[in-house]
Amino acid sequence: MELSVLQLIAIFIVSCIAGMEGMAEEFQMHRPLLACTLIGFILGDLTTGIIIGGTLEMIALGWMNIGAAVAPDSALAAVISTILVIAGHQSIGAGIAIAIPLAAAGQVLGILCRTLTVFFQHKADDYAEEGNLRGIDLCHFGAMGIQALRVAIPSILVAMYVGTGAMQAMLNAIPPVITGGLQVAGGFIVVVGYAMVINMMKAPYLMPIFFLGFVFAAFTNFNLVAFGVIGLVIAAVYIQLNPKYNQNQAFAAVAGTVSDDELD
């Protein structure tokens, strides 16, 4: 599948935004669910983009930058794997399998880019001492530009050569045992990522409801919409019955039964 110039430009723009958002995390555009969906829309296959994004999002749930710890690069993995699946005519399973080593490679690339941006940080300190606000702004733009190109350059190179025979030969040369093993590993990572999120929530009192959801999923034929409705109903009932969320109402009811004369 040969991409048009307009598609390449759109992929470059989305990749730049995803790369910058990987550091800023303000609008979460680097998350696979958003990045894959946008790339799928650009390539004319929105459904496949959403499926890849949803699957990768489950894998990347526990991936986040905490302090100096750099998480695997979900933005690079999301963009390139979607391009390979849609434009490179690879299976979704193969795209998910390729995304895992891409995220690890992007993690190394992210550390390198953070090291390079140290120059801009020291330069911004110099401009701050001089009172040069424009220079500080340029340092910010320069540092974010490096983060944008971190994802955009590999993505645009893959997009340019994905339809060529060399790229297809390289993808087809990957042994099935490797892609199959990576798919199995991806399944494990989904569970680990979800477990990390649950561990960070620190809500052991909600575990009975959590396990109840697994029972419903195993012994019923409900779809995701039905599970969503059941979850909302359980959450509403839990909030109504939990005294922690009704302390103000209880205090108001007790206060209403005591007259001003009795308080005097």
Secondary structure, DSSP 8 states (H G I E B T S, - for coil): ----HHHHHHHHHHHHHHHHHHHH-SS-TTSHHHHHHHHHHHTT-HHHHHHHHHHHHHHGGG---BTTB----HHHHHHHHHHHHHTTT--HHHHHHHHHHHHHHHHHHHHHHHHHTHHHHHHHHHHHHHT-HHHHHHHHHHHHHHHHHHHHHHHHHHHHHTTSHHHHHHHHTS-HHHHHHHHHHHHHHHHHHHHHHHHHHT-GGGHHHHHHHHHHHHH----HHHHHHHHHHHHHHHHHH-GGGSHHHHHHHHHHHS-HHHH-
